[in-house]
Amino acid sequence: MPYRVSSSLRRDADTESRLDRLARDTGITDRLHRYPDELSQGERQRAAICRALITAPALILADEPTGNLDPENKQRVLQLLLEQVAGHGATLVMVTHDHALLDPFDRVLDMRGFHGSATP
């Protein structure tokens, strides 16, 4: 999808290789040619992760990226995100309610009890 919307992105052999690896790593290789309404919610979420990572972004903003996933796929996606950080020098900012996912992170901000105030 990003390669269809942005004329500055060029699809080449490296792009195809990344797509194959991302699809394999998220377990959706056999679903690549399906329409969204033919996918489960978890498969849609994993496809969205692939779409977000295909361009190897320097900044990954992930809002509950594992929210609709079973335990196995939850770990797959987390591992993939962390590999993107390590392999591409990216920064990952992730929001989650799942405290079991926090161990691999360098910094964790717990927002419970946080009461920010707006200043003019």
C-alpha positions in Angstrom: 0.0 0.0 0.0 2.7 2.6 0.9 4.2 2.0 -2.6 0.9 2.8 -4.3 0.3 6.0 -2.4 3.7 7.6 -2.5 5.4 8.3 -5.8 8.8 8.7 -3.9 8.8 5.0 -3.0 10.0 2.5 -5.6 9.1 -1.1 -5.5 12.1 -3.3 -6.3 13.6 -6.7 -5.5 14.6 -5.6 -2.0 11.0 -4.5 -1.4 9.7 -7.9 -2.5 12.2 -9.6 -0.3 11.2 -7.5 2.7 7.5 -8.2 2.0 8.2 -12.0 1.8 10.1 -11.9 5.1 7.5 -9.7 6.9 4.7 -11.9 5.7 6.5 -15.1 6.8 7.5 -13.6 10.2 3.9 -12.6 10.9 2.5 -15.8 9.6 0.3 -14.3 6.8 2.1 -15.5 3.7 -0.9 -17.6 2.6 -3.2 -14.6 3.1 -1.4 -12.0 0.9 -3.8 -12.1 -2.0 -7.0 -12.0 0.1 -9.2 -9.0 0.6 -9.5 -7.4 4.0 -13.0 -8.8 4.6 -11.7 -12.3 4.0 -9.2 -11.9 6.9 -9.7 -12.3 10.7 -9.1 -9.3 12.9 -5.8 -10.7 14.0 -4.7 -11.3 10.3 -5.7 -7.7 9.5 -3.6 -6.4 12.4 -0.6 -8.4 11.3 -1.1 -7.2 7.7 -1.1 -3.6 9.1 2.1 -4.3 10.9 3.7 -5.5 7.6 2.4 -2.4 5.8 3.9 -0.1 8.5 7.3 -1.9 8.4 7.7 -2.5 4.7 9.4 0.9 4.2 11.9 0.3 7.1 10.8 3.5 8.9 13.2 5.3 11.3 10.3 5.9 13.7 7.6 3.3 14.5 4.5 4.5 16.4 2.6 1.5 17.5 -0.7 1.8 19.4 -1.7 -1.6 20.8 0.0 -3.5 17.9 -0.7 -6.8 19.6 -4.2 -6.1 21.0 -6.1 -8.5 18.8 -3.5 -11.3 18.7 -3.3 -14.7 20.3 -0.2 -15.3 22.6 1.9 -16.8 19.8 1.3 -14.1 17.3 1.7 -11.4 20.0 5.2 -12.6 20.6 5.9 -12.9 16.8 4.9 -9.3 16.3 6.7 -8.0 19.3 9.9 -9.8 18.1 9.5 -8.4 14.6 9.1 -4.8 16.0 12.2 -5.2 18.1 14.2 -6.6 15.2 13.2 -3.6 13.1 14.6 -1.4 15.8 17.8 -3.3 16.0 18.3 -3.9 12.3 17.4 -0.4 11.1 18.4 1.8 14.0 14.7 2.7 14.4 12.9 4.1 17.4 9.8 2.3 18.6 7.2 4.1 20.7 4.6 1.6 21.7 1.4 2.0 23.7 0.1 -1.2 25.4 -2.0 -2.3 28.3 -0.2 -5.6 28.3 2.5 -5.4 31.0 3.8 -8.9 29.9 5.3 -7.2 26.8 7.4 -4.6 28.7 10.6 -6.5 29.6 12.5 -6.0 26.4 12.1 -2.2 26.4 14.8 0.2 27.5 12.3 2.7 28.9 8.8 2.3 30.1 6.5 5.1 31.1 3.5 4.1 33.3 0.7 6.6 32.6 -1.5 5.4 35.5 -2.2 8.2 37.8 -0.7 10.8 35.4 -2.7 14.0 35.4 -1.3 16.3 32.8 -2.5 19.9 32.7 -2.9 22.0 29.6 -1.0 25.3 29.7 -1.9 28.2 27.5 
